[in-house]
Amino acid sequence: MVEAERFCIALTSPICSFGSSYFVEGDAQTVINMLQGKRQVTTHLEVIIRDTLSFDSRFNSCSFNFVPRNCNRVANILAKYTISLETPITWLQDFPSWVHREASLDFSLMQQ
């Protein structure tokens, strides 16, 4: 349920601009399959999935893709980091070096 809510929140974020193209990735394969229409939506996720799919019409294209957890470390680390914050932050320039390091590790795992 948390993963489904994150997709919905991400697509309603001010950083997502109308008309752009987005690739939304997650490691909850069941939720991804529901968003892709490959699996019947369960009752407890119905509202969240429906809302998420209604937001994706704002964009030129929006795809939902499964990424195995071991190739999605940076997303999990960022999620844990944001939970520890008392106020939201936005990086307008370069990401911190630790984010680059984690992203490089994810990329190298995906290439294997």
Rosetta silent file (secondary structure, phi, psi, omega in degrees, C-alpha in Angstrom):
SEQUENCE: MVEAERFCIALTSPICSFGSSYFVEGDAQTVINMLQGKRQVTTHLEVIIRDTLSFDSRFNSCSFNFVPRNCNRVANILAKYTISLETPITWLQDFPSWVHREASLDFSLMQQ
SCORE:     score description
SCORE:     0.000 S_00000001
   1 L     0.000  -38.667 -179.793    0.000    0.000    0.000 S_00000001
   2 H   -61.919  -43.272 -179.766    2.857    2.376    0.806 S_00000001
   3 H   -62.221  -41.870  178.872    4.405    1.855   -2.622 S_00000001
   4 H   -62.655  -41.630  178.728    1.077    2.590   -4.328 S_00000001
   5 H   -64.658  -37.545  179.328    0.692    5.795   -2.310 S_00000001
   6 H   -62.613  -39.697  178.029    4.232    6.886   -3.263 S_00000001
   7 H   -61.647  -44.671 -179.082    3.417    6.611   -6.966 S_00000001
   8 H   -63.422  -45.329  179.432    0.333    8.767   -6.511 S_00000001
   9 H   -63.053  -41.927 -179.106    2.234   11.362   -4.467 S_00000001
  10 H   -60.329  -42.776 -177.329    5.075   11.447   -6.996 S_00000001
  11 H   -74.007  -17.520  177.532    2.744   12.195   -9.898 S_00000001
  12 H   -97.581   -0.800 -179.901    1.028   15.008   -7.987 S_00000001
  13 L   -63.433  143.468  177.618    4.328   16.590   -6.978 S_00000001
  14 L   -59.843  -21.543 -179.134    4.914   20.161   -8.184 S_00000001
  15 L   -72.105  -21.358  177.526    8.125   18.949   -9.827 S_00000001
  16 L   -82.677  114.490 -177.207    6.055   16.913  -12.325 S_00000001
  17 L   -98.522  148.896  178.911    5.108   19.307  -15.091 S_00000001
  18 L   -59.617  143.281  174.015    2.199   18.944  -17.485 S_00000001
  19 L    84.511   -8.541 -179.517    3.045   17.585  -20.907 S_00000001
  20 L   -83.864  172.985  176.378    6.302   15.904  -19.886 S_00000001
  21 E  -110.307  138.455 -177.771    7.153   12.210  -20.090 S_00000001
  22 E  -133.694  144.298  172.134    7.796   10.169  -16.950 S_00000001
  23 E  -115.375  113.683 -179.637    9.067    6.714  -16.110 S_00000001
  24 E  -101.296  123.407 -176.099    7.885    5.673  -12.664 S_00000001
  25 E  -117.569  146.194  177.577    9.868    2.794  -11.197 S_00000001
  26 E  -158.671  163.324 -177.938    9.234    0.677   -8.146 S_00000001
  27 L  -104.480   10.461  175.532   10.065   -2.664   -6.596 S_00000001
  28 L   -97.338   90.102 -172.120    6.504   -3.650   -5.681 S_00000001
  29 H   -60.361  -35.753  179.421    5.750   -5.842   -8.691 S_00000001
  30 H   -61.512  -44.741  179.732    2.116   -6.439   -7.718 S_00000001
  31 H   -65.814  -44.042  178.056    1.422   -2.688   -7.643 S_00000001
  32 H   -58.305  -45.087  179.497    3.280   -2.145  -10.942 S_00000001
  33 H   -61.698  -37.208  176.794    1.225   -4.923  -12.550 S_00000001
  34 H   -65.689  -43.233  179.863   -1.991   -3.270  -11.325 S_00000001
  35 H   -66.279  -30.906  179.015   -0.902    0.089  -12.738 S_00000001
  36 L   -85.114   -3.701 -179.379   -0.022   -1.562  -16.051 S_00000001
  37 L    77.834   15.080 -179.001   -3.415   -3.310  -16.174 S_00000001
  38 L   -90.897   -7.723 -177.871   -1.804   -6.760  -15.998 S_00000001
  39 L  -144.193  144.200  178.766   -3.411   -7.644  -12.676 S_00000001
  40 L   -65.274  137.456 -179.410   -6.814   -7.026  -11.141 S_00000001
  41 L   -75.288  128.001  178.440   -6.775   -4.159   -8.656 S_00000001
  42 L   -75.482  152.640 -174.180   -7.398   -5.311   -5.100 S_00000001
  43 H   -56.005  -44.145 -175.865  -10.145   -3.578   -3.145 S_00000001
  44 H   -71.465  -13.411  177.640   -7.868   -1.950   -0.564 S_00000001
  45 H  -108.117   -1.906 -171.699   -5.733   -0.345   -3.312 S_00000001
  46 H   -55.588  -48.090 -177.541   -8.553    0.566   -5.696 S_00000001
  47 H   -65.110  -44.018 -178.331   -8.792    4.282   -4.827 S_00000001
  48 H   -65.153  -45.571  179.801   -5.033    4.816   -4.853 S_00000001
  49 H   -62.812  -45.888  179.607   -4.528    2.988   -8.165 S_00000001
  50 H   -60.342  -44.447  178.648   -7.456    4.835   -9.782 S_00000001
  51 H   -62.585  -44.214 -179.919   -6.124    8.210   -8.561 S_00000001
  52 H   -60.536  -45.616 -179.663   -2.616    7.423   -9.785 S_00000001
  53 H   -67.541  -28.797  177.567   -3.883    6.422  -13.217 S_00000001
  54 H   -71.709  -31.701  178.884   -6.002    9.579  -13.442 S_00000001
  55 H   -73.283  -29.633 -176.464   -2.925   11.731  -12.806 S_00000001
  56 H   -67.502  -14.662  177.821   -0.867   10.037  -15.516 S_00000001
  57 H   -73.491  -10.559  177.485   -3.162   11.561  -18.158 S_00000001
  58 H   -72.707  -15.219 -170.577   -1.576   14.967  -17.406 S_00000001
  59 L  -110.616  157.795  174.697    1.617   13.880  -19.164 S_00000001
  60 L   -57.549  -45.299  175.082    2.653   13.133  -22.741 S_00000001
  61 E  -153.157  148.749  178.995    3.564    9.680  -21.543 S_00000001
  62 E  -148.636  118.640  179.357    3.866    7.972  -18.206 S_00000001
  63 E  -119.740  148.715  179.559    5.004    4.396  -17.781 S_00000001
  64 E  -111.420  124.526 -172.747    5.195    2.258  -14.675 S_00000001
  65 E  -129.828  139.373  176.068    8.131   -0.132  -14.555 S_00000001
  66 E   -82.613  133.922  174.651    9.243   -2.848  -12.167 S_00000001
  67 L  -130.812  124.388  179.504   12.820   -2.628  -10.912 S_00000001
  68 L   -57.213  146.874 -176.545   14.170   -5.341   -8.594 S_00000001
  69 H   -55.271  -38.618 -178.058   14.952   -4.091   -5.097 S_00000001
  70 H   -68.980  -12.086  175.968   18.671   -4.852   -5.422 S_00000001
  71 H  -107.356   11.432 -174.255   18.774   -2.431   -8.407 S_00000001
  72 L  -130.106   28.564 -176.423   16.697    0.204   -6.640 S_00000001
  73 H   -59.445  -42.471 -176.110   18.858    0.893   -3.597 S_00000001
  74 H   -61.493  -37.708  178.418   19.072    4.632   -4.154 S_00000001
  75 H   -64.267  -42.599  179.213   15.266    4.979   -4.072 S_00000001
  76 H   -66.837  -40.016  178.973   15.065    3.083   -0.783 S_00000001
  77 H   -65.870  -42.450  177.709   17.894    5.103    0.753 S_00000001
  78 H   -64.808  -38.700  178.398   16.278    8.383   -0.342 S_00000001
  79 H   -62.604  -44.919  178.242   12.912    7.267    1.044 S_00000001
  80 H   -64.521  -38.865  179.298   14.462    6.467    4.418 S_00000001
  81 H   -62.696  -44.542 -177.077   16.367    9.767    4.360 S_00000001
  82 H   -67.808  -30.107  177.098   13.227   11.813    3.699 S_00000001
  83 H   -62.907  -31.807 -178.021   11.384   10.131    6.568 S_00000001
  84 L   -78.684  -10.486 -177.690   14.059   11.495    8.913 S_00000001
  85 L   -81.969  147.467  176.265   13.532   15.095    7.743 S_00000001
  86 L   -90.600  -25.138  178.143   11.338   17.539    9.610 S_00000001
  87 L  -134.195  152.408  178.852   10.731   19.727    6.543 S_00000001
  88 L   -65.195  151.057  175.184   10.730   18.969    2.805 S_00000001
  89 L  -128.349  156.689  175.349   13.875   19.698    0.798 S_00000001
  90 L  -135.679  130.929  174.916   14.551   20.280   -2.888 S_00000001
  91 L   -96.799  113.228 -177.774   17.889   19.955   -4.615 S_00000001
  92 L   -90.670  -23.587  179.460   17.975   22.519   -7.403 S_00000001
  93 L  -109.051 -136.401  179.614   21.545   21.907   -8.468 S_00000001
  94 L   -69.695  147.194  172.850   23.660   18.779   -8.146 S_00000001
  95 L   -70.342  156.719  175.242   22.578   15.975   -5.886 S_00000001
  96 L   -59.083  154.608 -176.237   24.815   15.287   -2.868 S_00000001
  97 H   -59.321  -33.357 -179.409   27.794   13.033   -3.579 S_00000001
  98 H   -66.191  -30.358  177.281   26.280   10.150   -1.579 S_00000001
  99 H   -69.967  -42.969  177.024   23.269   10.107   -3.939 S_00000001
 100 H   -59.984  -42.944  179.878   25.578    9.936   -6.967 S_00000001
 101 H   -60.313  -48.330 -179.231   27.510    7.083   -5.338 S_00000001
 102 H   -64.898  -39.827  178.521   24.361    5.073   -4.629 S_00000001
 103 H   -63.706  -39.067  177.587   22.978    5.718   -8.133 S_00000001
 104 H   -63.119  -40.156  177.137   26.253    4.494   -9.643 S_00000001
 105 H   -63.544  -43.982  177.362   25.985    1.297   -7.604 S_00000001
 106 H   -59.158  -46.030 -178.196   22.408    0.767   -8.802 S_00000001
 107 H   -61.952  -43.208 -179.881   23.445    1.344  -12.400 S_00000001
 108 H   -65.378  -35.616  177.115   26.337   -1.112  -12.160 S_00000001
 109 H   -67.205  -36.006  179.784   24.009   -3.768  -10.685 S_00000001
 110 H   -69.449  -26.540 -178.736   21.551   -3.263  -13.538 S_00000001
 111 H   -79.027  -13.963 -177.414   24.326   -3.800  -16.091 S_00000001
 112 L   -76.731    0.000    0.000   25.208   -7.252  -14.693 S_00000001
